[in-house]
């Protein structure tokens, strides 16, 4: 059921501690950890502890959880000292957009130039 941990979800297992991750921040509602395949010098994922397959589903069902994810993305940027130079928050939604883990998550990217469109 959406909102509840899923036994086959990689990020749910990170939330429960069943799979290790390099955690950089944790709140009552979110976990932020380093991406294992970074695309920038700073590449941190911020996830809600509740399970929804993507950001759109999270926003529809639990908008406060999405706010928490975005707030924590800003806190990560400040702690990583990329907030003064610029950073990107990305939600990939759907396989065509590159989503590979079906648990809503934000990518916080910075520490290098982030041209648009991304290359």
DAPEZI-V978604 format. One record per residue. RES is the residue in three letters. SS is DSSP state (@ for helix, = for strand, . for the rest). PSI is psi in degrees with one decimal (none if undefined). OMEGA is omega as a letter, one per 40 degrees, with the letter a starting at -180 (none if undefined). Layout:
# DAPEZI-V978604
RES_SS_PSI_OMEGA, RES_SS_PSI_OMEGA
This chain:
# DAPEZI-V978604
UNK_._137.2_i, UNK_._145.1_a, UNK_._-19.5_a, UNK_._151.8_i, UNK_._142.9_i, UNK_._129.6_a, UNK_._-28.7_a, UNK_._12.7_a, UNK_._120.7_i, UNK_@_-46.4_a, UNK_@_-32.7_i, UNK_@_-37.4_i, UNK_@_-30.8_i, UNK_@_-42.0_i, UNK_@_-42.9_a, UNK_@_-10.0_a, UNK_._5.8_i, UNK_._-24.6_i, UNK_._129.5_a, UNK_._151.8_i, UNK_._158.9_i, UNK_._93.0_a, UNK_=_131.1_i, UNK_=_-23.9_i, UNK_=_150.4_i, UNK_=_137.3_i, UNK_._-175.5_i, UNK_._-25.7_a, UNK_._-9.6_a, UNK_=_160.7_i, UNK_=_135.6_i, UNK_=_131.1_a, UNK_=_157.2_a, UNK_=_138.1_i, UNK_._137.9_a, UNK_._-11.0_i, UNK_._70.1_a, UNK_._140.7_i, UNK_._2.7_i, UNK_._162.9_i, UNK_._-37.7_i, UNK_=_120.8_i, UNK_=_99.1_a, UNK_=_137.7_i, UNK_=_136.2_i, UNK_=_123.0_a, UNK_=_149.9_i, UNK_=_150.8_i, UNK_._-21.5_i, UNK_._150.1_a, UNK_._119.9_i, UNK_._146.6_a, UNK_._-26.1_a, UNK_._174.3_a, UNK_@_-36.0_a, UNK_@_-43.8_i, UNK_@_-39.1_i, UNK_@_-45.9_a, UNK_@_-39.8_a, UNK_@_-39.0_a, UNK_@_-33.3_a, UNK_._72.1_a, UNK_@_-31.7_i, UNK_@_-36.0_i, UNK_@_-37.5_i, UNK_@_-41.4_i, UNK_@_-43.3_i, UNK_@_-41.4_i, UNK_@_-46.3_a, UNK_@_-39.9_i, UNK_@_-45.7_a, UNK_@_-33.0_i, UNK_@_-42.3_i, UNK_@_-39.1_i, UNK_@_-39.9_i, UNK_@_-46.7_a, UNK_@_-41.4_i, UNK_@_-46.1_a, UNK_@_-34.2_i, UNK_._-3.0_i, UNK_._36.6_i, UNK_._-3.3_a, UNK_._-29.9_a, UNK_._-18.0_a, UNK_._-15.1_a, UNK_._142.8_i, UNK_=_168.0_a, UNK_=_140.2_i, UNK_=_123.5_a, UNK_=_132.0_i, UNK_._113.6_i, UNK_._127.4_a, UNK_._107.1_i, UNK_._153.5_a, UNK_@_-36.6_a, UNK_@_-20.1_i, UNK_@_2.5_i, UNK_._8.2_i, UNK_._127.6_a, UNK_._-17.7_i, UNK_._124.1_a, UNK_._56.5_i, UNK_._124.0_a, UNK_._135.9_i, UNK_=_148.1_i, UNK_=_137.2_i, UNK_=_127.3_i, UNK_=_115.2_a, UNK_=_136.2_i, UNK_=_-177.4_i, UNK_._3.7_i, UNK_._168.9_i, UNK_._137.3_i, UNK_._79.9_a, UNK_._161.8_i, UNK_._134.0_e, UNK_._156.6_a, UNK_._146.3_a, UNK_._none_none
